Amino acid sequence: MAFVQKMMDEGWIKDEYRDKMKYVLMHSIRADNAMSDLSVTTKFAWQWEFLTMLRDRGRAYAQQWIAENYEHVGVRSSVNIHKEFL
């Protein structure tokens, strides 16, 4: 996707093919901050309290992401593909 977007941005695609391409918008809700205080041993945790705590954290981070990025959905990406993945 990053390569196609680069070609579109820099005008490398002929006009007759440009309409066949789609500029894909990317969004990412990351759990890095939500999980940073948990040790690797929690991968084996199965207790109901632990699982509901994870659910609640996920919901809180999702609500925060929506508050910060809702206006961008369908307009622009909220994640930089080059910075995050390449």
C-alpha positions in Angstrom: 0.0 0.0 0.0 2.8 2.4 0.8 4.4 1.8 -2.6 1.1 2.5 -4.4 0.4 5.6 -2.4 3.9 6.8 -3.1 3.4 6.3 -6.9 0.1 8.2 -6.7 1.5 11.0 -4.6 4.5 11.5 -7.0 2.5 11.2 -10.2 4.1 7.9 -11.4 0.7 6.5 -12.5 -0.6 7.3 -15.9 -3.8 9.2 -16.0 -5.7 6.4 -17.7 -4.9 4.1 -14.8 -5.2 6.6 -11.9 -9.0 6.1 -11.6 -8.4 2.4 -11.1 -6.3 3.0 -8.0 -7.6 3.8 -4.6 -5.8 5.7 -1.9 -6.3 3.6 1.2 -6.7 5.3 4.5 -5.1 3.5 7.5 -6.0 3.6 11.2 -4.5 1.8 14.1 -5.5 1.4 17.7 -2.4 0.3 19.5 -2.3 -1.5 22.8 1.4 -0.6 23.6 0.5 1.9 26.4 -2.4 -0.2 27.7 -0.2 -3.2 28.1 3.1 -1.7 29.1 2.7 -2.4 32.8 1.9 -6.1 32.3 4.6 -8.8 32.5 5.1 -11.6 30.0 3.6 -14.0 32.6 0.2 -12.4 32.1 0.0 -14.2 28.7 -1.0 -17.3 30.7 -3.5 -15.5 33.0 -7.1 -16.7 32.7 -8.7 -15.3 35.8 -12.0 -13.6 35.2 -10.9 -10.4 37.0 -7.8 -10.2 34.8 -9.8 -10.7 31.6 -12.4 -8.1 32.5 -9.6 -5.7 33.4 -8.2 -6.2 29.9 -11.6 -5.7 28.4 -12.1 -2.4 30.3 -8.7 -1.1 29.3 -9.4 -1.9 25.7 -12.7 -0.1 25.9 -11.0 2.9 27.5 -8.3 3.1 24.9 -10.8 2.7 22.1 -12.9 5.6 23.5 -9.8 7.7 23.7 -8.8 6.9 20.1 -12.3 7.7 18.9 -12.3 11.0 20.7 -8.9 11.9 19.1 -9.4 10.5 15.6 -13.1 10.3 14.8 -13.0 13.4 12.6 -10.2 11.9 10.5 -12.0 8.6 9.7 -12.7 8.7 5.9 -10.7 11.8 5.5 -7.0 11.0 6.3 -5.0 8.2 7.9 -4.4 8.3 11.6 -1.2 6.2 11.3 2.0 6.9 9.3 2.6 3.7 7.4 6.3 4.6 6.7 7.0 5.5 10.3 5.2 2.6 12.0 5.7 -0.3 9.6 8.5 0.4 7.1 
